[in-house]
Amino acid sequence: MPKMKTRKSAAKRYRVTGTGKVRFKKQGLRHILTKKSSKRKANLRATGILANMEAKRAKSMLPYA
């Protein structure tokens, strides 16, 4: 049986935690940062957790997750 291929676009966006949750980097921290508050930028730096249905779809693109 050959190895299963990973969807590389998903591999670059998501990481799976030890408990099986899917983490992602939040959007909105690339440019136009002057108008955003420090609190907002700090919250954007933290990783987000995908909702269960979205996580299920993301894991299907990451075969060994």
N, C-alpha and C positions, 0 to 999 in steps of 0.2 A: 504494500500500500504506500503510495507516495505521500510526501509531506503535504499538509494543507497550506494553501497560500493565505497570507495575511493581507487584508486591504490596507495598503500603506497610508492612505489618507486618514483612516480611522486610527492607525497606530501612532500617527503624529499628533492626534488631537486628544486621545483618551489614554488613561492608565487605570488599571484595575488594582484595587486595594486588596489586602490580605483577606478581608471579610467578603469580598466579591462586589463591592460598590465600585462605580465607575466615576473617576475624577476627570475634570476638564479645567482648562484655564479660561477665566472669564474674559469677555470681550470689552473693548472700550478703553484700553490703557496704552494705546499706541501713539496717538497724537491728539492735539487740541486738549491738552491737560490743564491749561491755565484756568479755564472756567470751572473745572471740577474741584470740589472741596477735598481737603486732605482726608477726611473721613471716607468719602466716596472712593478715592483712589486706594486707600488702605483696604477697603472691602473688596475692591476689584483684584488686588494682589493675591488674595486667598483663593484657593482652588474651590470649584463648585462640585457638587455631587449630582449626577444625573438622576432624574426620576426613574422609577422602576420600569416603565414601558420603554422609555428611551434607552435605558441601560441594557435591556434585553436585546434591542436592535443593535446597539453598539457592540455587545459581546458576540453577536452572530458574525460580525466583521473581523473579530479578533479570535481566531479559532482555538488558541491555546490559553485563553483567559479564563 
